């Protein structure tokens, strides 16, 4: 399978994104993965990058095809917190790219999820 970013190299890594309870997969090669890491460092989004890719320098085993970002053994609250983290990043990206309708939908979805998560923390 070719990398979905450069369309040249074979992809040996994968991003998983859970967007509104739908899981998306993006295949990526080692070269593009390194470039994305450098971009995440420059923009100070390394935590988000780690959540998306399951990889960072020093991580011995990157996520492989078929591995889930939200393992079945993780408790429901942890899954919701991870989803919230990803949704907040997507909201920033949508607003920055002036996709206001999508941003409003994400904002509302985040607000509903935060009420659920926060209600169980207290």
N, C-alpha and C positions, 0 to 999 in steps of 0.2 A: 504494500500500500504506500502510495506517495504522500509526502508531507503536504498538509493542507495549507501551509503558509508559503513555502518556496516552490512547491510543485515539481521539485527536481529529485531530491533525495528520498530514500526509503525511510518511512516513519517507524521509529522504534519506541516512541513514548506516546502518552495519551493524556489529554486534559479531559476531566469530567466536569460538567457544569450542570447543576440541578437548578433549573429555572422553572418556577411555579409548578413543581412536582413533575417535571419532565426532564429526564436525564439526557444530556447531549454529550457526544464524544467528538474530540478533535484530535486527529493524529498529527504528530510533529516529529521532526528529525532532530538528531543531536545538535547540529549546527544552529538550527532555528531556536532550539531550547536554550542554548547558550546566549544567543542574541537577546531573547526575551528576558533572560535573567539579568543581563546587563541593563536592559531598559527598565526593569522593575527596580533595580538598584538606583538608577538615576532618578526615577520618579517616586522613590520611597514607598513602593507597593510590594515589597518582598513578601509580606505575610499573605497578601491576596494571591500572589503568584504561587506560593507554596500550597495554598488551599486548592487552587485550580489544577496545578500540575502534579502535586504529590512529590515534587523533587526540588532540591536546592543543592548547591555545591557542598560536598561532604556527605550527602545522603547516599549511602552505599547502594541501595536498591530502589531505582525509580519505579513508579507505578507502571505496570505492564498492561497490555490489552486484556480486557475482561475483569480487571480488578475494580472494585467499586470504591468510590470516594466516600460513600456513606455506608459502611459495613453494616450488615444485618445485626451484629452484636452491639452496636452503639445504641445507647438509650435514646428515646424519643426526644428528650430535651436537648441532648447534644446534637442530634440531627437538625433540629429546628434552629439552634444557634449557628450551626455551620451554614444553613440555608440563608439565614438572616445576613450573615457576613457577605455571602456571595451576592445577595439581592442588593445590598447597600453599594457594593462596587458597581453593579450593573446600573443602579440609579445614577451614580456619579457620571458614568460613561454616557448614559442616555441624555442627561442634562447637558453635558459638555458638547455632545453632538447635536444638540437642539432637537432631539426627538421627544418633544414635550408630552405628547399623549402617552407614549410608553413610560416616560418618567413618572407621570401622574399615576398610572396603573401600578407601577412598582412601589411608589410612595405609599399608596393605599394598602397594598399587599403587605408591605413591611409593617405598617401601623397595626394591622390586624394580627400579624404574627407576633409582634412585640407585646401586645396585650396578653396573648396566650402564654408566652414564655415568662413574662414578668409576673403574671398571676400565680405561677407555680413556684417562683423563687422565694416569695415572702412567707 
